[in-house]
């Protein structure tokens, strides 16, 4: 629901949405991989800052950048498609060793970013003019 509010036309609750996204990511560790995946996708979306929801989206981009930066270890696991280190590697099948993310309805999926240079993509997105030219408070 928070992500839908973030891009909803006419929404004026960007700060509240951004704060709640960060709050959930900080407090609920099982949500972090999904939050990182979603925020990374948001940061890399070229058309996101356009349109009437721009003021809300700007605030959410701030939260996205914070979440992606704070949990960059998850980005590494996504990019390398590496699962939980605590599992016994001898008993794993190939798919079990992969990095699985639990979705909003409990389904598990693999990241769309696996195998890509995600750190480079994230840095390029953060240094893009559309981001660096946002309001100074963002």
HUTA-V838964 format. One record per pair of residues at least 12 apart in sequence whose C-alpha atoms are under 10 Angstrom apart, sorted by the first residue. I is the first residue (numbers start at 0). GAP is how many residues later the second one is. If there is no record, write none. Layout:
# HUTA-V838964
i=[I,I]
gap=[GAP,GAP]
This chain:
# HUTA-V838964
i=[0,1,1,1,1,1,1,1,2,2,2,2,2,2,2,2,3,4,4,4,4,4,5,5,5,5,5,5,5,5,5,5,5,6,6,6,6,6,6,6,6,6,6,6,6,7,7,7,7,7,7,8,8,8,8,8,8,8,9,9,9,9,9,9,10,10,10,10,10,10,11,11,11,11,11,12,12,12,12,12,13,13,13,13,13,13,13,13,13,13,13,14,14,14,14,14,14,14,14,14,15,15,15,16,16,16,16,16,17,17,17,17,17,17,17,17,17,17,18,18,18,18,19,19,20,20,20,20,20,20,21,21,21,21,21,21,21,21,22,22,24,24,24,25,25,25,29,29,30,30,30,30,31,31,31,31,31,31,32,32,32,32,32,32,32,32,32,32,32,32,32,33,33,33,33,33,33,33,33,33,34,34,34,34,34,34,35,35,35,35,35,35,35,35,35,35,35,35,35,35,36,36,36,36,36,36,36,36,36,36,36,37,37,37,37,38,38,38,38,38,38,38,38,38,39,39,39,39,39,39,39,39,39,39,39,39,39,40,40,40,40,41,41,41,41,41,41,42,42,42,42,42,42,42,42,42,42,42,42,42,43,43,43,43,43,43,43,43,44,45,45,45,46,47,47,48,48,48,48,49,53,54,54,54,57,57,57,57,57,57,58,58,58,58,59,60,60,60,60,61,61,61,61,61,62,64,64,64,64,67,67,68,68,68,71,71,73,74,74,74,74,74,74,74,75,75,75,75,75,76,76,76,76,76,76,77,77,77,77,77,77,77,77,77,77,77,77,78,78,78,78,78,78,78,78,78,78,79,79,79,79,79,79,79,79,80,80,80,80,80,80,80,80,80,80,80,81,81,81,81,81,81,81,82,82,82,82,82,82,82,83,83,83,83,83,84,94,97,97,97,98,98]
gap=[16,12,14,15,16,18,19,58,14,15,18,35,36,39,54,57,13,12,48,51,52,55,12,15,47,48,49,50,51,52,53,54,55,41,42,43,44,45,46,47,48,49,50,51,53,43,44,45,46,48,49,42,43,44,45,46,47,48,41,42,43,44,45,46,41,42,43,44,45,46,41,42,43,44,45,42,43,44,46,47,39,40,41,42,43,44,45,46,47,48,49,40,41,42,43,44,45,47,48,123,40,43,44,39,40,42,43,46,38,39,40,41,42,43,44,45,46,48,40,41,43,44,40,43,14,18,39,42,43,46,13,38,40,41,42,44,45,48,40,44,42,45,46,41,44,45,71,72,70,71,72,73,35,36,39,42,69,70,35,38,40,41,42,44,45,66,67,68,69,70,78,40,66,67,68,69,70,74,75,77,29,32,33,36,66,68,28,29,30,31,32,33,34,35,36,37,38,39,42,65,27,30,31,37,38,41,64,73,74,75,76,26,29,30,73,21,22,23,24,25,26,27,28,29,21,24,25,27,28,29,35,73,78,79,81,82,85,23,71,72,81,15,18,19,22,23,83,17,18,19,21,22,25,78,79,80,81,82,83,88,74,77,78,79,80,81,82,84,80,79,82,84,83,13,82,12,81,82,85,80,80,79,80,83,72,73,76,77,79,80,75,76,78,79,78,65,70,73,77,64,69,72,75,76,75,57,58,60,61,51,54,50,53,54,46,47,25,36,38,39,42,43,44,47,38,39,41,42,43,21,22,23,34,37,38,20,21,22,23,32,33,34,35,36,37,38,40,20,32,33,34,35,36,37,38,39,40,18,19,33,34,35,36,37,38,14,16,17,18,19,29,30,32,33,34,35,13,14,15,16,17,18,32,12,13,14,15,16,17,18,12,13,14,15,16,12,15,12,13,16,12,15]
